[in-house]
Amino acid sequence: MPTSHAPKDFIRALAAAVQAEMPAPRQEKPFGLGAPWMYHATPEEFERLARLHNRILRKELALAALRQERATIMRRSIRRMRRATGKD
């Protein structure tokens, strides 16, 4: 009886390809690798998961950059505020 589920070799190959595309400092298992539900996903769903995973990583990196810029502005403003009140 043929199955429409993805074989384990395909899952491993896809996971390796996704990890190769990930930014260098964050090497982690992509989108729940090894979870029981993954063995019931179709190859098309795995391709979509890989794309979504990469998009999520890029958005997280962009959000981290925005938070870092916000923190820099806050620190500069706090220093100005302290200088204005005579607290150095």
N, C-alpha and C positions, 0 to 999 in steps of 0.2 A: 504494500500500500504506500504510494508516494506521499511525501509530506511537503507542505509549503513553508516549513520552518527553516531557518537558517542553520546550516551545519556548524559545528564547533570550530572547524578550521577557518571557515569564513569569518566567524566572530573574532577569532584571534588575529587574523590578517587585517581586518577592519580596525580593530583596536590599535594595532601597531601603526597603521597608517595615520590614524587620528593623533596618536601620541607624537609621531614624527612632525606633525603640523603644529603642535602646541608650542607656545613660547618656552624658551629654555629654562627659566627658573621654576616653572610650575609643571613638574612631571607627576601626574596623578592619573588614576584610572578614569577614563572618560565615561560619562553618563552611566554610572552604575554597572560597570563591567563585572560580570560574574553573578549578577542578580538573577534569581530564578525566572523572572519574566523575560529576560533577554533571549532565552532559548525558544521562545514562542513568537519572536518578532520576525517579520519577513525581511528579505534583503533590501527591499525598497525603504522599509522603515529604518533599517540600519543606516542607509545613505542619508536619510533625512535627519536621523539622530546625530550623525557625524557633523553635518552642516550646522545644526542647531547648537551643538556643543562648541564649535569654533566661534560662532556668533556670540554665544554667552561669554566665552573667555575674552573676546575682544571688548565687549561691553563692560565687563568687570574691570579690565585694565583701564579703559577710558574713565570709568567712574572713580577708580583709585587715583588717577591723575587729577581729576577735578577736585577730589577731596584734599589732595596734597596741596593744590593751588589755594584752596579755601583756607587751609591751615596756615599757609605762608602769609596770606593777607591778614588773617586774624593775629598772628604773632607780631607782624609789623605794626598793626593798629594798637595792640596792647602796649608795645614799647613806646609809641608816640603818646598814648594816653598817660603812661607812667611818667614820661619826661615832662608832659604838660602839667602834671600835678606835683612835680618836684620829687617824685620817687624814682630813683635811678637804679 
